[in-house]
């Protein structure tokens, strides 16, 4: 599907001024302005990304109540349970809290529910069947709990306090917990709505450590260095695809440096099985190599496998857990392929289904643990909101993914008469539905999405930061671009455009990746660069010249060497 290119054009005078103030390349200044960093102070702070710039966690609603209740639990040696979600954000949030409380000698344990057998978040049976028999006195949720009203009431009636740490959309009816730390609650003025679940959990620890310091708790014991937990915070933050700005950017940048220092056995082992142990790990490696392997635990087995990997101090255990996660990820990929093949074949047999604005698919034999990934693949291929539902008897569990510009949560709200329940945010959601309501939901979702979108929303777009010539590219420019990382949602890796590019040489590597040497004439000088187009097919495998190319600019590193490389995103 052809994309519409949108070339950003910040004010030329502002570019020159910021370039002069920061002593940086004008293209770097252009990128910063494109990210709405309009002053030298903002831009410098963005590049530095220091933990000293993190806002006070006490601006989060209920933080004071949370740290006071936890202090009492520590002093009175109460049994604390960390109850986490089964995705990478929840697993890392659980690990962060578990590591801290273990280090200070608290009586702490962790529980993550089975994705398929138990479902999402804290439920009443967890109180009656686990917390009470195990004499738990305080539950701290990690990346869940905002909608667990019944479970929290059950806990209160059983004499158990609950502290919620979460970042998911929360209704105006706040659960009656001892504290609800969720920056999205309507009465929270912290301005940290973009935090991941692990970021909220980490903020709790920042606040708790400060509260304990003020009470001279650390007088007779070492004060934990919270920076050492930033590797886990980066892993969960990047893995959950939240915007990499503000605190998220700071946590991720500091955490990536820790990941690359290989101090945590589990992460070292995971990088090794993912094939990225010998080169610096970046945000893209986390998003596409590490996070999927951690998520595979909850999808194909139990998330406790990933939690054990991240919290072990033993290299042998770490290696064993990492290898098992790698095998689970391979099984996940096979299940994903089987479902996608079935859906694509179905669309070939019934092409009229692709005339709809939305794609809703279901089947009783699909693996519930991978339907979210399948929904993402379908959305990306057809650029339409996708809902994939695994049916088990009378009940279906579904995952939905949206296109930019459509608030998926609002669309599902318009369909709630068809659903048993749902939750999520603007781009991704989960739902439960009765099988007899599937067709009704299919029609309601189509109507809701059609009403909420405009014709322009259905054209995929690529944002171009600047049009440049090959002569503009230098080692210094690439180095400056690297200082703007980590890249991801909210801080996309810069994309550039160049015109009149020739292919001097070309070969296919791997299955269908096209490696090229590209040239652009500039007067008497011919500037050449190595380039690669991943998953090239059709015309892109044979074209000898391009009128325009859209590309990312990177160092290609191997064996302590590096060379500049263009990653081709699109071409005409």
HULIN-V930619 format. One record per residue. N is the residue number from 0. RES is the residue in one letter. SS is DSSP state (~ for helix, > for strand, _ for the rest). PSI is psi as a letter, one per 30 degrees, with the letter a starting at -180 (NA if undefined). BURIAL is I if it has 16 or more other ideal C-beta (glycine too) atoms within 10 Angstrom, else O. Layout:
BEGIN
N RES SS PSI BURIAL
N RES SS PSI BURIAL
END
This chain:
BEGIN
0 X _ k O
1 X _ k O
2 X _ l O
3 X > k O
4 X > k I
5 X > j O
6 X > j O
7 X _ k O
8 X _ i O
9 X _ l I
10 X _ k O
11 X ~ e O
12 X ~ e O
13 X ~ e O
14 X ~ e I
15 X ~ e O
16 X ~ e I
17 X ~ e I
18 X ~ e I
19 X ~ e O
20 X ~ e O
21 X ~ f I
22 X _ h O
23 X _ l I
24 X _ k I
25 X ~ e I
26 X ~ e I
27 X ~ e I
28 X ~ e I
29 X ~ e I
30 X ~ e I
31 X ~ e I
32 X ~ e I
33 X ~ f I
34 X _ g I
35 X _ g O
36 X _ j I
37 X _ f O
38 X _ l O
39 X ~ e I
40 X ~ e O
41 X ~ e O
42 X ~ e I
43 X ~ e O
44 X ~ e O
45 X ~ e I
46 X ~ e I
47 X ~ e O
48 X _ h I
49 X _ k O
50 X ~ f O
51 X ~ f O
52 X ~ f O
53 X _ k I
54 X _ l O
55 X _ k O
56 X ~ f I
57 X ~ f O
58 X ~ f O
59 X _ k I
60 X _ k I
61 X _ g I
62 X ~ e I
63 X ~ e O
64 X ~ e O
65 X ~ e I
66 X ~ e I
67 X ~ e O
68 X ~ e I
69 X ~ e I
70 X ~ e O
71 X ~ e O
72 X ~ e I
73 X ~ e I
74 X ~ e O
75 X _ g O
76 X _ h O
77 X _ l I
78 X > j I
79 X > k I
80 X > k I
81 X > j I
82 X > j I
83 X > l I
84 X _ l I
85 X _ g I
86 X _ l I
87 X ~ e I
88 X ~ e I
89 X ~ e I
90 X ~ e I
91 X ~ e I
92 X ~ e I
93 X ~ e I
94 X ~ e I
95 X ~ e I
96 X ~ e I
97 X ~ e I
98 X ~ e I
99 X ~ e I
100 X ~ e I
101 X ~ e O
102 X ~ e O
103 X _ g I
104 X _ g O
105 X _ l I
106 X > j I
107 X > k I
108 X > l O
109 X > l I
110 X > k I
111 X > k I
112 X _ l I
113 X _ k O
114 X _ e I
115 X _ e I
116 X _ e O
117 X _ f O
118 X _ a O
119 X _ k I
120 X _ l I
121 X _ k I
122 X _ l I
123 X ~ e O
124 X ~ f O
125 X ~ e I
126 X ~ e I
127 X ~ e O
128 X ~ f O
129 X ~ e O
130 X ~ e I
131 X _ e O
132 X _ f O
133 X _ g O
134 X _ h O
135 X _ k I
136 X _ f I
137 X > k I
138 X > k I
139 X > j I
140 X > l I
141 X > j I
142 X _ g I
143 X _ l I
144 X _ f I
145 X _ f I
146 X _ g I
147 X _ h I
148 X ~ e O
149 X ~ e O
150 X ~ e I
151 X ~ e I
152 X ~ e I
153 X ~ e I
154 X ~ e I
155 X ~ e I
156 X ~ f O
157 X _ g O
158 X _ g O
159 X _ k I
160 X > l I
161 X > k I
162 X > k I
163 X > k I
164 X > k I
165 X _ l I
166 X _ g I
167 X _ l I
168 X _ k I
169 X _ k I
170 X _ l O
171 X _ f O
172 X _ j O
173 X _ k I
174 X _ k I
175 X _ h O
176 X _ l I
177 X _ e I
178 X > k I
179 X > j I
180 X > j I
181 X _ j I
182 X _ f I
183 X _ f I
184 X _ k I
185 X _ f O
186 X _ g O
187 X _ k I
188 X _ g O
189 X _ f I
190 X _ g O
191 X _ h I
192 X _ f O
193 X _ f I
194 X _ k I
195 X _ l I
196 X ~ e I
197 X ~ f I
198 X ~ e I
199 X ~ e I
200 X ~ e I
201 X ~ e I
202 X ~ e I
203 X ~ e I
204 X ~ e I
205 X ~ e I
206 X ~ e I
207 X ~ e I
208 X ~ e I
209 X ~ e O
210 X ~ e I
211 X ~ e I
212 X ~ e O
213 X ~ f O
214 X _ g O
215 X _ h O
216 X ~ e I
217 X ~ g O
218 X ~ e O
219 X ~ g O
220 X _ l O
221 X _ k O
222 X _ k O
223 X _ k I
224 X _ j O
225 X ~ f I
226 X ~ e O
227 X ~ f O
228 X ~ f I
229 X ~ f I
230 X ~ e I
231 X ~ e I
232 X ~ e I
233 X ~ e I
234 X ~ e I
235 X ~ e I
236 X ~ e I
237 X ~ e I
238 X ~ f I
239 X _ f I
240 X _ h I
241 X _ l I
242 X _ k I
243 X _ i I
244 X _ l I
245 X ~ b I
246 X ~ e I
247 X ~ e I
248 X ~ e I
249 X ~ e I
250 X ~ e I
251 X ~ e I
252 X ~ e I
253 X ~ e I
254 X ~ e I
255 X ~ e I
256 X ~ e O
257 X ~ e I
258 X ~ e I
259 X ~ f O
260 X ~ f O
261 X _ h O
262 X _ f O
263 X _ j I
264 X ~ e I
265 X ~ e I
266 X ~ e I
267 X ~ e I
268 X ~ e I
269 X ~ e I
270 X ~ e I
271 X ~ e I
272 X ~ f I
273 X _ f I
274 X _ g O
275 X _ g I
276 X _ f O
277 X _ f O
278 X _ l O
279 X _ k O
280 X _ k I
281 X _ a I
282 X ~ e I
283 X ~ e O
284 X ~ e I
285 X ~ e I
286 X ~ e I
287 X ~ f O
288 X ~ e I
289 X ~ e I
290 X ~ e I
291 X ~ e I
292 X ~ e I
293 X ~ e I
294 X ~ f I
295 X ~ f I
296 X ~ e I
297 X ~ f I
298 X ~ e I
299 X ~ f I
300 X _ c I
301 X _ k I
302 X _ f I
303 X ~ f I
304 X ~ e I
305 X ~ e I
306 X ~ e I
307 X ~ e I
308 X ~ e I
309 X ~ f I
310 X ~ f I
311 X _ k I
312 X _ g O
313 X _ k O
314 X ~ e O
315 X ~ e O
316 X ~ e I
317 X ~ e I
318 X ~ e I
319 X ~ e O
320 X ~ e I
321 X ~ e I
322 X ~ e O
323 X ~ e I
324 X ~ e I
325 X ~ e I
326 X ~ e O
327 X ~ e I
328 X ~ e I
329 X ~ e O
330 X ~ e I
331 X ~ e I
332 X ~ e O
333 X ~ e O
334 X ~ e I
335 X ~ e I
336 X ~ e O
337 X ~ e O
338 X ~ e I
339 X ~ e I
340 X ~ e O
341 X ~ e O
342 X ~ e I
343 X ~ e O
344 X ~ e O
345 X ~ e O
346 X ~ e I
347 X ~ e O
348 X ~ e O
349 X _ i O
350 X ~ f O
351 X ~ f O
352 X ~ f O
353 X ~ f O
354 X ~ f O
355 X _ l I
356 X _ f I
357 X > l I
358 X > j I
359 X > j I
360 X > k I
361 X > l I
362 X > k O
363 X _ f O
364 X _ g O
365 X _ k I
366 X _ k I
367 X ~ f I
368 X ~ f I
369 X ~ g I
370 X ~ f I
371 X ~ e I
372 X ~ e I
373 X ~ e I
374 X ~ e I
375 X ~ e I
376 X ~ e I
377 X ~ e I
378 X ~ e I
379 X ~ e O
380 X ~ e O
381 X ~ f I
382 X _ h I
383 X _ k I
384 X > k I
385 X > k I
386 X > k I
387 X > k I
388 X > k I
389 X > k I
390 X > k I
391 X > j O
392 X _ c O
393 X _ f O
394 X > k O
395 X > k I
396 X > k I
397 X > l I
398 X > k I
399 X > k I
400 X > k I
401 X _ l I
402 X _ l I
403 X _ k O
404 X _ f O
405 X _ k I
406 X _ j O
407 X ~ e I
408 X ~ e I
409 X ~ e O
410 X ~ e I
411 X ~ e I
412 X ~ e O
413 X _ f O
414 X _ g I
415 X ~ f O
416 X ~ f O
417 X ~ f I
418 X _ k I
419 X _ e O
420 X > l O
421 X > l I
422 X > l I
423 X > b I
424 X _ a O
425 X _ f O
426 X _ f I
427 X > k I
428 X > l I
429 X > l I
430 X > l I
431 X > k I
432 X > k I
433 X > k O
434 X ~ e O
435 X ~ f O
436 X ~ g I
437 X ~ e I
438 X ~ e O
439 X ~ e O
440 X ~ e I
441 X ~ e I
442 X ~ e O
443 X ~ e I
444 X ~ e I
445 X ~ e I
446 X ~ e O
447 X ~ e I
448 X ~ e I
449 X ~ e O
450 X ~ f O
451 X ~ f I
452 X _ l I
453 X _ l O
454 X ~ e O
455 X ~ f O
456 X ~ f I
457 X ~ g O
458 X _ j O
459 X _ k O
460 X > k O
461 X > k O
462 X > k O
463 X > k I
464 X _ e I
465 X > k I
466 X > k O
467 X _ l I
468 X _ l O
469 X ~ f I
470 X ~ f O
471 X ~ f I
472 X _ k I
473 X _ l O
474 X ~ e O
475 X ~ e O
476 X ~ e I
477 X ~ e I
478 X ~ e O
479 X ~ e I
480 X ~ e I
481 X ~ e O
482 X _ f O
483 X _ f I
484 X _ l I
485 X _ k I
486 X _ l I
487 X > a I
488 X _ k I
489 X _ f O
490 X > i I
491 X _ k O
492 X _ k I
493 X _ k I
494 X _ k I
495 X > l I
496 X > k I
497 X > k I
498 X > l O
499 X > i O
500 X > k I
501 X > l O
502 X > j I
503 X > e O
504 X > l O
505 X > k I
506 X > l O
507 X > k O
508 X > l O
509 X _ b O
510 X _ e O
511 X _ h O
512 X > k O
513 X > j I
514 X > k I
515 X > l I
516 X > k O
517 X > l I
518 X > l I
519 X > k I
520 X > k O
521 X > i O
522 X _ b O
523 X _ f O
524 X > k O
525 X > j O
526 X > k O
527 X > k O
528 X > k I
529 X > k O
530 X > l I
531 X > k I
532 X > j I
533 X _ k O
534 X _ h O
535 X _ k I
536 X _ l O
537 X ~ b O
538 X ~ e O
539 X ~ f I
540 X ~ f O
541 X _ f O
542 X _ k I
543 X _ f O
544 X > l O
545 X > k I
546 X > e O
547 X > k O
548 X > k I
549 X > k I
550 X > l I
551 X > l I
552 X > k I
553 X > l I
554 X > k O
555 X > j O
556 X > k O
557 X > k O
558 X _ h O
559 X _ g O
560 X > l O
561 X > k O
562 X > k O
563 X > k I
564 X > k I
565 X > k I
566 X > j I
567 X > k I
568 X > e I
569 X > l I
570 X > l I
571 X _ NA O
END
